[in-house]
Amino acid sequence: MKLGILGAAAALVALSAVAAQSQARPTTHGEWVHIKSGADSIRAYVAYPERSSKAPGIIVIHEIYGLTDWEPTVADRLAKEGYVAIVPDLLSSKHGRTPKDEVEARKLVGDLDDKRVTADLDATYAYLNGLPAVDKGKIGTIGFCWGGGQSFRYATNNPNLRAAVVAYGPAPDTSEIKRIKAPVLGIYGEDDARINAALPTVTAAMHSAGNTFTSEVYPGTGHGFLKPGRQGYDTPERERAWKRILEFYRARLGK
């Protein structure tokens, strides 16, 4: 009788583990695509939510290390929240794809011309906005580090953006800020003076231009804290930041 009880208990534990695993899996599906950008082609990952209605879209812009294994997981997370998310490899139109070597990738990203980046983001926007599963016109961006700066800068070039999230990225020149139409949310690590020192100037310039700008600084975190291995990633601040990001998207893009 005791063995029967133990066996039943073990079976219950096993079932619970299966259920937990099932809940942990994202209810999404993703695919790799190629997008035309002039005479070139952009390699990108697209993640779709499982839903019966059209969804808003989000462009995910990678760090200075190019498109790594991490950014598609960000797209999957956003898809699980109900958004169609796309991650373009912004090195691919010029170099084929991001190299595995981080030092080489960083150098190549650092050498990218702003006009090329804007053209590739325009092509990505047009592709995403044209997908049958996307609610046309409801497109936002999110970028990290270098990509955070590009998310901010792209808002100066695309008046049709509905929302822009800047994760610890630099702001564009104050003379360009007046062109921004989209509300902007800035997510920053506390121990990141290189970026944060400019926040008062950026905030004043955004408000002077009549733009909506909210900045959030998360205690005990450093630059890049939304990515594994960075200071603050293994603290509750990471999930607090994600909660704020998703609240912002729901308010600006819907769900």
C-alpha positions in Angstrom: 0.0 0.0 0.0 2.9 2.4 0.9 4.5 1.7 -2.5 1.2 2.5 -4.2 1.0 5.8 -2.5 4.7 6.6 -3.3 4.1 5.6 -6.9 1.1 7.9 -7.2 3.0 10.7 -5.6 5.9 10.2 -8.1 3.4 10.2 -11.0 1.9 13.4 -9.7 5.3 15.1 -9.5 6.0 13.9 -13.1 2.7 15.3 -14.3 3.4 18.6 -12.6 6.8 18.8 -14.2 5.3 18.2 -17.7 2.7 20.8 -17.0 5.4 23.3 -15.9 7.4 22.5 -19.0 4.4 23.0 -21.2 3.7 26.4 -19.6 7.3 27.5 -20.1 7.2 26.9 -23.8 6.3 30.0 -25.8 2.9 29.7 -27.6 4.5 31.1 -30.7 6.2 30.0 -33.9 9.1 31.7 -35.7 10.7 31.6 -39.1 13.7 33.1 -40.9 13.0 35.3 -43.8 14.9 37.5 -46.3 13.7 41.0 -47.0 14.7 43.1 -50.1 16.4 46.4 -49.3 17.3 48.1 -52.6 19.6 45.7 -54.4 20.5 43.9 -51.1 18.8 41.4 -48.8 18.2 41.5 -45.1 18.1 38.3 -43.1 15.6 38.5 -40.3 13.8 36.3 -37.7 10.0 36.7 -37.4 8.0 35.4 -34.4 4.2 35.1 -34.5 1.8 34.8 -31.7 -1.0 32.3 -31.6 -4.1 34.4 -31.9 -7.2 34.6 -34.2 -7.0 38.4 -34.8 -4.4 40.6 -36.3 -1.6 41.7 -34.0 0.5 44.9 -33.6 4.1 44.5 -34.8 7.5 45.3 -33.1 10.9 45.6 -34.7 13.7 44.4 -32.4 17.1 46.0 -32.9 20.2 44.2 -31.8 23.2 45.3 -29.8 26.5 46.4 -31.2 27.5 42.7 -31.4 25.0 42.1 -34.3 22.3 39.5 -34.4 23.2 36.8 -31.7 21.2 33.9 -30.4 19.6 36.1 -27.8 17.6 38.5 -29.9 15.3 35.9 -31.4 14.4 34.9 -27.8 13.3 38.5 -27.3 11.1 38.2 -30.3 9.6 35.0 -29.0 8.9 36.7 -25.7 7.1 39.5 -27.4 5.2 37.1 -29.6 4.1 35.2 -26.5 2.6 38.6 -25.3 0.6 38.8 -28.5 2.8 40.8 -30.9 4.4 39.9 -34.3 8.1 40.6 -33.6 10.9 40.8 -36.2 14.6 41.0 -35.7 16.6 42.1 -38.7 20.3 41.3 -38.9 21.5 44.8 -39.7 24.9 43.5 -40.9 23.3 41.1 -43.4 22.6 43.5 -46.3 26.2 44.5 -46.4 28.1 41.5 -45.0 25.7 38.5 -45.5 25.2 37.9 -41.8 26.6 38.7 -38.4 30.0 36.9 -37.9 30.3 34.6 -34.9 33.4 36.5 -33.6 32.1 39.3 -31.3 35.1 41.5 -31.8 34.7 41.4 -35.6 30.9 41.9 -35.3 31.3 44.9 -33.1 33.8 46.5 -35.6 31.4 45.9 -38.5 28.4 47.3 -36.7 30.4 50.3 -35.6 31.3 51.0 -39.2 27.7 50.9 -40.4 26.5 54.0 -42.1 23.3 55.6 -40.6 21.7 55.9 -44.0 22.1 52.2 -44.6 20.7 51.3 -41.2 17.7 53.6 -41.8 17.1 52.1 -45.2 17.2 48.6 -43.8 14.9 49.5 -40.9 12.5 51.1 -43.5 12.5 47.9 -45.5 11.9 45.9 -42.3 9.1 48.2 -41.3 7.5 47.9 -44.7 7.8 44.1 -44.6 6.3 43.8 -41.1 3.5 46.3 -41.8 2.6 44.3 -45.0 2.2 40.9 -43.2 -1.4 39.7 -43.3 -1.2 38.9 -39.6 -0.2 42.4 -38.6 -2.6 45.2 -37.7 -1.5 47.7 -40.3 0.1 50.9 -38.9 0.5 49.6 -35.3 4.2 49.2 -35.4 6.8 49.9 -32.6 10.5 49.4 -32.0 12.7 48.2 -29.2 16.5 48.4 -29.3 19.3 47.4 -26.9 22.6 49.2 -26.4 23.6 50.3 -29.9 20.2 49.1 -31.0 18.6 51.3 -28.3 20.3 54.3 -29.9 19.0 53.1 -33.3 15.5 52.7 -32.0 15.7 56.4 -30.8 17.2 57.6 -34.0 14.8 55.7 -36.2 12.0 57.5 -34.5 13.4 60.7 -36.0 13.1 59.2 -39.5 9.8 57.4 -39.4 6.9 59.6 -38.4 4.6 56.5 -38.7 6.1 54.7 -35.7 3.5 54.3 -32.9 6.0 53.6 -30.1 9.7 53.3 -29.5 11.5 51.7 -26.6 15.2 52.6 -25.9 17.0 50.1 -23.7 20.1 51.9 -22.4 20.9 53.5 -25.8 22.1 57.0 -26.6 19.8 59.7 -27.8 20.0 61.3 -31.3 21.3 64.8 -31.7 19.0 67.3 -30.0 18.4 69.1 -33.3 16.8 65.9 -34.6 14.6 65.2 -31.7 11.9 67.6 -32.9 11.2 65.2 -35.8 10.0 62.5 -33.4 6.3 61.7 -33.5 6.2 58.5 -31.5 6.0 58.2 -27.7 9.4 57.0 -26.4 10.1 54.9 -23.3 13.7 54.8 -22.0 14.9 51.9 -19.9 18.2 52.4 -18.1 20.5 50.7 -15.7 21.5 52.7 -12.6 25.2 52.0 -12.9 25.5 53.3 -16.5 26.7 56.9 -16.2 28.1 56.9 -19.8 24.4 56.8 -21.0 22.6 58.3 -18.1 24.6 61.5 -17.7 22.8 62.8 -20.8 19.3 62.0 -19.6 18.5 65.4 -18.1 19.4 67.1 -21.5 17.5 64.4 -23.5 14.4 64.8 -21.3 14.5 68.6 -21.6 14.9 68.4 -25.4 12.1 65.9 -25.8 9.7 67.9 -23.6 10.6 71.1 -25.3 9.7 69.6 -28.6 6.4 68.5 -27.2 7.3 64.8 -27.4 6.2 62.1 -25.0 9.3 60.7 -23.2 9.4 58.6 -20.0 12.6 57.3 -18.6 12.9 54.5 -16.0 16.2 53.8 -14.1 16.4 50.4 -12.4 18.5 50.2 -9.2 21.4 47.8 -8.9 21.6 47.3 -12.6 24.2 48.1 -15.2 24.4 48.6 -19.0 22.7 45.8 -20.8 20.9 44.3 -17.8 18.1 42.8 -19.9 20.6 40.3 -21.4 21.9 37.2 -19.6 25.3 37.7 -18.0 25.0 41.5 -17.4 24.8 43.3 -14.1 21.3 43.1 -12.7 20.0 40.4 -15.0 19.5 38.0 -12.1 17.5 40.5 -10.0 13.8 41.3 -9.9 14.6 44.6 -11.8 14.8 42.7 -15.1 11.2 41.6 -14.9 10.1 45.0 -13.5 11.6 46.5 -16.7 9.8 44.0 -18.9 6.6 44.7 -17.2 6.9 48.4 -17.8 7.8 47.8 -21.5 4.8 45.6 -22.0 2.5 48.2 -20.3 3.9 50.8 -22.7 3.2 48.7 -25.8 -0.3 47.9 -24.6 -1.0 51.6 -24.1 0.5 52.7 -27.4 -0.1 49.7 -29.7 -2.8 47.7 -28.1 -2.7 44.0 -27.8 
